[in-house]
Amino acid sequence: MDRNNNDVLVIGGGIVGMAAAYFLAKAGATVTVIERDSVGSHASGFAYGGLSQLSGAGIPGPVYELAREGMRLHSEFGRLLPQETGVVTEYRERPTLSLSFTEDEASEARKTLAWQQAQEGFKVRWVDGDAAREIEPRVSSEVMGAVYTEGSAEVEPYKFLLALTQLAEKEGVHVRNANVTGLKRSGGRVVGVSTVSGEMPCSSVVVAMGPWSGEASSWLGLGIEIRPLKGQILRLRAPGAEIACSVGWAGNYANTKLDGLLWAGTTEEEAGFDENPTTPARDRIMASLLKMLPSLADAELVQHTACLRPLSADGLPILGAVPGLEGAFVATGAGRKGILLGPAMGRATAELVLSGKTDIPIAEFAPDRF
Ligand SMILES: Cc1cc2nc3c(=O)[nH]c(=O)nc-3n(C[C@H](O)[C@H](O)[C@H](O)COP(=O)(O)OP(=O)(O)OC[C@H]3O[C@@H](n4cnc5c(N)ncnc54)[C@H](O)[C@@H]3O)c2cc1C
């Protein structure tokens, strides 16, 4: 078998796996993505698609550079994907308005304001309640202030992944439908994977199985501390003009996307691997939406989705080579930010596979840190 690391199997056809496959193939590797359901059929196809490097787990902190690179790559893909594939990924710059209803919420928001204002490429300012309602007139009269951020962006995650898959295929990536059940090893290195329909040889393997990556712990001889964090989103037909920006509060958000629908979310639920939409979650999301934008009570439900974020035990990504098992790599744990981080995690992973190093700082994401 070829031992030049160029024969790579990527397990998982979510945004992380597909991005890794694309960058690997672009650099000359022979790559197959193995997906047991269909590409983008889980969180990577049903996320909200908000893109901002200025907040989230590990920001400011160890995730910042990865997020910044994710933002840069999304801006590149925003041009490249429609041009190369004809798929309109609905990438666009989209300001965000993060609401505060109480003094406590306002002082919490102000803690990172100066740091956010110092970041290149963004315009961030505190606005009072009246100024927030000038930006979006339907914002609740109870809002006392908000952080208004210009420079954030958004994408339609499923269309993004569809386009990325097409571009990856143009670079020579094969996508194969199979359920991976184990790894084949020889002399301390990976030499293949086992699937329910047979074995596939490889020189390197990338485990990008999202919240299911823990299943690979026994294959790798390494505890991958990851669990699913369920989140749900409503797509609504709302009366009146579109919402002027992405409005957020306490982890919830609402925004008219380019499909003309108002997308509203979300929940954080410890529900195991259950991906079914539920009525209590729908009611909670509607309640948060009406707290932010009370005049939308007549919005009509068009679609209700649920999916699972891959959340690591410390909230940081898990990204890197598996010590003691040559040719094995893990890329998961993007939590609430995988659409943003996915392309950067993919690029870092491809570089690690092919050259053993990457210029993206990933030391704190080591798979064996738990
Ligand atoms: C409600 C919600 C809203 C979100 N909004 C945003 C947002 O606005 N911005 C943002 O940046 N992020 C957002 N996210 C987070 C983002 O969706 C995830 O972090 C990201 O999609 C994770 O991608 P992934 O490739 O790691 O995992 P997944 O998308 O879960 O992909 C993993 C794939 O691996 C496959 N697989 C698993 N096991 C096997 C096996 N044994 N064999 C073969 N295939 C296998 C699965 O079928 C799956 O397709 C949101 C998430 C949720 C739930």
The ligand as an SDF file (V2000), in Angstrom:
LIG
                    3D

 53 58  0  0  0  0  0  0  0  0999 V2000
  -29.8200   24.5720   15.8780 C   0  0  0  0  0  0  0  0  0  0  0  0
  -28.3760   24.7910   15.4910 C   0  0  0  0  0  0  0  0  0  0  0  0
  -27.9750   26.0120   14.9940 C   0  0  0  0  0  0  0  0  0  0  0  0
  -26.6400   26.2300   14.6470 C   0  0  0  0  0  0  0  0  0  0  0  0
  -26.2730   27.4620   14.1680 N   0  0  0  0  0  0  0  0  0  0  0  0
  -24.9850   27.7070   13.8600 C   0  0  0  0  0  0  0  0  0  0  0  0
  -24.5930   28.9680   13.3910 C   0  0  0  0  0  0  0  0  0  0  0  0
  -25.4190   29.8880   13.2460 O   0  0  0  0  0  0  0  0  0  0  0  0
  -23.2710   29.1870   13.1040 N   0  0  0  0  0  0  0  0  0  0  0  0
  -22.3410   28.2120   13.2750 C   0  0  0  0  0  0  0  0  0  0  0  0
  -21.1670   28.4810   13.0050 O   0  0  0  0  0  0  0  0  0  0  0  0
  -22.6810   26.9860   13.7130 N   0  0  0  0  0  0  0  0  0  0  0  0
  -23.9720   26.7130   14.0260 C   0  0  0  0  0  0  0  0  0  0  0  0
  -24.3380   25.4780   14.5070 N   0  0  0  0  0  0  0  0  0  0  0  0
  -23.3090   24.4800   14.7870 C   0  0  0  0  0  0  0  0  0  0  0  0
  -22.9580   23.6480   13.5510 C   0  0  0  0  0  0  0  0  0  0  0  0
  -24.1250   23.2540   12.8810 O   0  0  0  0  0  0  0  0  0  0  0  0
  -22.1410   22.4020   13.9650 C   0  0  0  0  0  0  0  0  0  0  0  0
  -21.1020   22.7530   14.8470 O   0  0  0  0  0  0  0  0  0  0  0  0
  -21.5160   21.7420   12.7240 C   0  0  0  0  0  0  0  0  0  0  0  0
  -22.5000   21.5350   11.7400 O   0  0  0  0  0  0  0  0  0  0  0  0
  -20.8340   20.4330   13.0780 C   0  0  0  0  0  0  0  0  0  0  0  0
  -20.3260   19.8950   11.8880 O   0  0  0  0  0  0  0  0  0  0  0  0
  -19.6250   18.4730   11.8410 P   0  0  0  0  0  0  0  0  0  0  0  0
  -19.1620   18.2620   10.4510 O   0  0  0  0  0  0  0  0  0  0  0  0
  -18.6280   18.3990   12.9500 O   0  0  0  0  0  0  0  0  0  0  0  0
  -20.7860   17.4450   12.2570 O   0  0  0  0  0  0  0  0  0  0  0  0
  -22.0990   16.9030   11.4760 P   0  0  0  0  0  0  0  0  0  0  0  0
  -22.7250   17.9550   10.6580 O   0  0  0  0  0  0  0  0  0  0  0  0
  -22.9200   16.2490   12.5340 O   0  0  0  0  0  0  0  0  0  0  0  0
  -21.5140   15.8180   10.4830 O   0  0  0  0  0  0  0  0  0  0  0  0
  -21.0160   14.5930   10.9470 C   0  0  0  0  0  0  0  0  0  0  0  0
  -21.3820   13.5370    9.9270 C   0  0  0  0  0  0  0  0  0  0  0  0
  -20.7330   12.3040   10.2530 O   0  0  0  0  0  0  0  0  0  0  0  0
  -21.5900   11.2470    9.8740 C   0  0  0  0  0  0  0  0  0  0  0  0
  -21.2030   10.0400   10.6040 N   0  0  0  0  0  0  0  0  0  0  0  0
  -21.2140    9.8680   11.9450 C   0  0  0  0  0  0  0  0  0  0  0  0
  -20.7780    8.6480   12.2590 N   0  0  0  0  0  0  0  0  0  0  0  0
  -20.4860    8.0170   11.0920 C   0  0  0  0  0  0  0  0  0  0  0  0
  -19.9970    6.7090   10.7740 C   0  0  0  0  0  0  0  0  0  0  0  0
  -19.7180    5.8000   11.7180 N   0  0  0  0  0  0  0  0  0  0  0  0
  -19.8100    6.3950    9.4580 N   0  0  0  0  0  0  0  0  0  0  0  0
  -20.0890    7.3090    8.4730 C   0  0  0  0  0  0  0  0  0  0  0  0
  -20.5540    8.5500    8.7410 N   0  0  0  0  0  0  0  0  0  0  0  0
  -20.7420    8.9010   10.0330 C   0  0  0  0  0  0  0  0  0  0  0  0
  -22.9810   11.7550   10.2400 C   0  0  0  0  0  0  0  0  0  0  0  0
  -23.9940   11.0660    9.5260 O   0  0  0  0  0  0  0  0  0  0  0  0
  -22.8800   13.2310    9.8770 C   0  0  0  0  0  0  0  0  0  0  0  0
  -23.3760   13.5050    8.5840 O   0  0  0  0  0  0  0  0  0  0  0  0
  -25.6850   25.2070   14.8250 C   0  0  0  0  0  0  0  0  0  0  0  0
  -26.0910   23.9640   15.3010 C   0  0  0  0  0  0  0  0  0  0  0  0
  -27.4200   23.7450   15.6390 C   0  0  0  0  0  0  0  0  0  0  0  0
  -27.8370   22.4030   16.1610 C   0  0  0  0  0  0  0  0  0  0  0  0
  1  2  1  0
  2  3  1  0
  2 52  2  0
  3  4  2  0
  4  5  1  0
  4 50  1  0
  5  6  2  0
  6  7  1  0
  6 13  1  0
  7  8  2  0
  7  9  1  0
  9 10  1  0
 10 11  2  0
 10 12  1  0
 12 13  2  0
 13 14  1  0
 14 15  1  0
 14 50  1  0
 15 16  1  0
 16 17  1  0
 16 18  1  0
 18 19  1  0
 18 20  1  0
 20 21  1  0
 20 22  1  0
 22 23  1  0
 23 24  1  0
 24 25  2  0
 24 26  1  0
 24 27  1  0
 27 28  1  0
 28 29  2  0
 28 30  1  0
 28 31  1  0
 31 32  1  0
 32 33  1  0
 33 34  1  0
 33 48  1  0
 34 35  1  0
 35 36  1  0
 35 46  1  0
 36 37  1  0
 36 45  1  0
 37 38  2  0
 38 39  1  0
 39 40  1  0
 39 45  2  0
 40 41  1  0
 40 42  2  0
 42 43  1  0
 43 44  2  0
 44 45  1  0
 46 47  1  0
 46 48  1  0
 48 49  1  0
 50 51  2  0
 51 52  1  0
 52 53  1  0
M  END
$$$$
